[in-house]
Amino acid sequence: MRPPARPTLVPLLTAAFLAAAAAPFAPAQQAPANDDGGGAPAEKHGYLLVPNGPVSPEFDAGFSLYAAAWPLLETYPGQRFQSGLFGTWMHPLHESEPEERLYNTIEGGLGWWRDTRFATATPKFIMGGVALNFSAWANGPGAGKGRDWARPNGKLAVVQLSPHVLWPPDGLNLKQGTCGELFGYGYLPLPLIDPQPTTDGQPVPTGGQCWTLFLNAGNFKGPVGFFAPSFWSRPTVERPELAGMFLDARPSKANRALQMETQFVPAVIATAEDGTRYARVARTLFPANREDGSLTVHAVTSYRRTALWDAVADWFAGGPAADGRIDPNASTTHPFPGRGGATWRIAERGAEREDRIRLDWDAVATPAAFADDAFGYRWNPEVTARTTVAGKPAVVLPEYYRLGEDNRGNPLWEPIAESAVPDAVQFDEALLTTPGADRHDPYVTPLIAENPDGRDATGADTDAAAVWTTPGPAAGPFTARPGDGSEVTYYWYRFVDQPAVRRAGLSDAQREVLQERVERLHRRWTPDRDYLPPPTAGGALADLDPALLVTPPEGLEVGYVPIAARQAKADPAP
């Protein structure tokens, strides 16, 4: 997700990048060249832009896509590294655009963020819901804006729906070694919670749209979790005139930006004796999942409400059971024209905007539509190389650049071979990492035992902790060890007793209606068949980390879900 400063050409921002901005890093300063000749600390940042054809606004009930998953950097350099892979932003649709800024979205996707505590070269997935103008954001069950449980700020916004997937607060892990496989995901509304006349006890309505994350991975398929509608409407308690303007009640825009946003890749800039400037960038990869290039995005699709909502609503009203399959006949695919842009730049850290110089992306890659619904790149073999990741082929982007000019006389970083760098120009390899920036302190939740002063280790007071402990879990603790080196402690909650539902402002009777609906889904919507339309571009699907695929304890198979209560660095195996 995205940094608070961004190019004005894209009026978009994502929540985890803002979370990263709140992480405890010193602000970047303009760095002079090192006295030892090792160069000045620098960075690569910017967007890769993917035009995709507009579709009719009637497809206003969510989206899905398949994004390639791969390690953008060959070696994870530390927590200052921050980049998404290809993803999108889903905004509410209004009859006319509001006069004031009412930013609320579903975004997120695959990537790495500064507040990722247990990162590896393999990306993780976060949900990235943003409430009004970043007043809160939600990245998954128990994960949101900040770490202080006295101010939940979205940490109780995502309701765990699947009894088969454990969602760690650090993000949903893919299997280590993933490189080039497609990861399918999308959001569609489900009528799980009825519209409410109040929000947090105030006479402000909350809509009934539960925007639900569906996944299509190699080892799991189906819905995982949803945003509680009150997450979107809660700001209207203070601004009642905005009721009905957010994603709890509004349809979605059918046409969305599609981009890859990179906030920070470490680099080094050094100057030769003749004044020529050279740059070295951390070794950057793309998947070589096609013989003729890299497929990065496939089947960007928008849906009508009839794709799923109507069948589920009819089921809940007494009609035939809905099987959960999303109707492809109520969808449309956004065509790729085969064009693409790039705003990647290289600059010393903390440089002014005018000193952030464009990288010659056209010399490296050519955007390509491999099919009407498949976008990627073909690579210039003169400046790129090949390698493997866990036995899978990958493209190595240019590591070295020389500052030159484009045909208009503007400065331009031009890719060159390592042999074209003068021997006297040295790059301090330590600057291609971010040593000292990494934090591996545990995520903790208010389920932690309280201290004698009535506060727990998270900073939440007793009232804030009550949604975790009253009535509390039905079973646990249990532990899982994903491939990121962490250990996740989790408990099994009855669905409506999980903290996010207790926080959603429902009465006891409303919670029991919700419980009955979810039990229907648990019985019929199994994780071994397609829900999203499957990909047609070929290739394998990415797997979730197998450690996060869990089995309910005996007697809790229906109507119970796993909730992470702690994530910490795992002790070494004995």
PEPEPE-V542485 format. One line per field, one symbol per residue. burial: I if it has 9 or more other ideal C-beta (glycine too) atoms within 8 Angstrom, else O. A space follows every 50 residues. Layout:
burial = ???
This chain:
burial = IIIOOIOOOIOIIIIIIIIIIOIOOOOOOOIOOIOOOIIIIIIIIIIIII IIOOIOIOIIIIIIIIIIIIIIIIOIIIIIIIIIIIIIIIIIIOOOOOOO OIIIIIIIIIIIIIIIIIIIOIIIIIIIIIIIOIOIIIIIIIIIIIOOIO OIIIIIIIIIIIIIIIIIIIIIIIIIIIIIIIIIIIIIIIIIIOIIOIIO OOOIIIIIIIIIIIIIIOOIIIIIIIIIIIIIIIIIIOOIOIIOIIIIII OIIIOIOIIIIIIIIIIIIIIIOOOOIIIIIIIIIIIIIIOOIIIIIIII IIIIIOIIIOIIIIIIOOOOOIOIOIIOOIIIIIIIOOOIOIIIIIIIIO IOOOOIIIIIIOOIIOIIIIOOIIIIIOIIOOIIOIIOIOOIIIIIIIII IIIOOIOOOOIIIIIIOOOOIOOOIOIIOOIIIIOOIOOOOOIOIIIIOI OOOOIIOIOIOOOIIIIIIOOOIIIIOIOIOIIIOIIIIIIIIIIIIIII IIIIIIOOOIIIIIIOIIIIIIOIIOIOOOIIIOIOIOIOIIIIIOIIII OIOOOIOOIIIIIIIIIIIOOOOO
